[in-house]
Amino acid sequence: MADTSNCQKNWYSILGASPSDDLHELKQKYQRLVLMLHPDKQKPGISAEEASLQLRRFLDVDQAWKVLGDEERRRAFDLQLRADELKQSWPVDACVLLEDMSWDSGPSQSSWTFPQTFCPSSGTEL
């Protein structure tokens, strides 16, 4: 199962990659960023705040590689990323309320239904 703490960040954007990139492309992007952001490669005279930001980015790049470089963890992250995208584009649970529905008791089956004039996506009467 995907680690939910990993889904708070988009590891692809941290590496400057896309989900369609293969492992070789991801590795190249990771290596380029690690060499550029490594604490030993910092310019002299850099401010403490900038050094801290660079270190944070270095650690994020390293974590992104740990997630995306492992096939199983990448697959789990991709599934969680897709689930998060679907939740944002279609939050059914956020717009369908039980009080907006009616209970229909039929001879063979009972179920909850929307009134014919109700639009659940906008929450308005038609």
C-alpha positions in Angstrom: 0.0 0.0 0.0 1.2 3.5 -0.7 2.7 5.5 2.1 0.3 8.5 2.5 3.2 10.8 3.6 4.8 10.3 0.2 1.7 11.5 -1.6 1.9 14.9 -0.1 4.6 15.7 -2.6 4.7 15.0 -6.3 8.0 13.2 -6.6 7.9 13.5 -10.4 7.9 17.3 -10.3 10.8 17.3 -7.8 12.9 15.3 -10.3 11.6 17.4 -13.2 10.2 14.2 -14.7 6.8 12.8 -15.9 5.1 9.5 -15.1 5.8 8.4 -18.6 9.6 8.6 -18.1 11.4 5.2 -17.9 13.8 4.2 -15.1 16.8 5.3 -17.1 15.5 8.8 -17.6 14.5 9.1 -14.0 18.0 8.0 -12.9 19.7 10.6 -15.2 17.5 13.4 -13.8 18.2 12.2 -10.2 22.0 12.1 -10.8 22.1 15.5 -12.4 20.1 17.1 -9.5 22.1 15.3 -6.8 25.4 16.5 -8.2 24.1 20.0 -8.5 22.5 20.2 -5.0 24.9 18.1 -3.0 26.0 20.0 0.2 29.7 19.5 -0.7 29.1 21.3 -4.0 27.7 24.5 -2.5 29.4 27.8 -3.4 31.4 29.5 -0.7 29.7 32.5 0.9 26.2 31.1 0.4 23.7 32.3 3.1 22.5 29.9 5.8 18.9 30.2 4.6 19.9 29.4 1.0 22.0 26.5 2.2 19.1 25.2 4.2 16.8 25.4 1.2 19.3 23.6 -1.0 19.7 20.9 1.6 16.0 20.4 1.8 15.8 20.2 -2.0 18.7 17.7 -2.0 16.8 15.5 0.6 13.6 15.8 -1.5 15.4 14.7 -4.6 16.9 11.8 -2.7 13.5 10.7 -1.4 12.0 11.1 -4.9 14.6 8.7 -6.2 13.9 6.2 -3.4 10.2 6.2 -4.3 10.4 6.3 -8.1 13.6 4.2 -8.4 11.9 1.2 -6.8 9.3 -0.4 -9.2 6.9 -1.5 -6.4 7.0 1.9 -4.6 6.6 3.8 -7.9 3.6 1.7 -8.8 2.0 2.4 -5.4 2.8 6.1 -5.7 1.3 6.2 -9.2 -1.9 4.6 -8.0 -2.1 7.0 -5.1 -1.4 10.0 -7.3 -4.2 8.9 -9.7 -6.6 8.4 -6.8 -5.8 11.9 -5.5 -6.4 13.4 -9.0 -9.7 11.6 -9.3 -10.8 12.9 -5.8 -10.0 16.5 -6.8 -11.7 16.3 -10.2 -14.8 14.5 -9.0 -15.4 14.7 -5.2 -18.6 12.7 -5.2 -18.7 12.4 -1.4 -18.4 16.2 -1.1 -21.5 17.0 -3.2 -23.9 14.1 -2.6 -25.7 14.4 0.7 -28.2 11.9 2.1 -30.7 14.6 2.8 -30.8 15.5 -1.0 -31.9 12.0 -1.8 -35.2 10.2 -1.3 -35.9 6.6 -0.3 -37.8 4.6 -2.9 -39.4 1.4 -1.7 -40.2 -0.8 -4.7 -41.8 -4.2 -4.8 -38.5 -6.0 -5.4 -35.9 -3.5 -4.4 -35.5 -0.4 -2.2 -32.9 2.3 -2.9 -31.8 5.9 -2.5 -32.5 8.1 -5.5 -32.1 11.7 -6.6 -35.1 13.8 -7.5 -35.3 14.1 -11.3 -34.7 17.8 -11.1 -31.6 17.7 -8.8 -28.1 18.1 -10.1 -25.6 16.6 -7.6 -22.5 18.0 -9.1 -23.6 21.6 -8.7 -26.0 21.0 -5.8 -28.8 23.0 -7.6 -32.3 22.3 -8.7 -32.8 22.1 -12.5 
